[in-house]
Amino acid sequence: MPPAATLSIRQHPPFNGQYPIRLTLKRPDQPDIEAEANIAFALTAQSQEDLRWYMEDYLQNPESSEDVQVAQIEQMMRERGEELYQKVLAAILIMAPLPSFRLRMPESSAMDGDMSVA
């Protein structure tokens, strides 16, 4: 099996409502391939408070919360995570035309699958 390639994703501080990201594909014995993209992503004040509550309060004392509230926040986290994943994936795809770059996605359309590069 050939040595694995590594895809690094670095996020920089937001600027004008956009999050600059830098993608670097490192492959053994080949030059790095780099690309940059800007991703629009924001959480409402209520979403930020819900996440704070979930991470700080609920996880410390889960038996004192409403199941409905927890389910709603977990659903919001899944949706926002999938949205962010899609935006990063779109940025990765801008690298596709570069030589020797192929993106392999899992057969399943589920967002929790692994992604690899070659």
Buried (B, 14 or more C-beta within 10 A) or exposed (E): EEEEBEBEEEEEEBEEEBBBBBBBBBBEEEEEBEBEBBBEBEEEEEBEEBBEBBEEEBEEEEEEBEEEEBEEBEEBBEEBEEEEEEBBEEBBEEBEEEEEBEBEEEEEEEEEEEEEBE
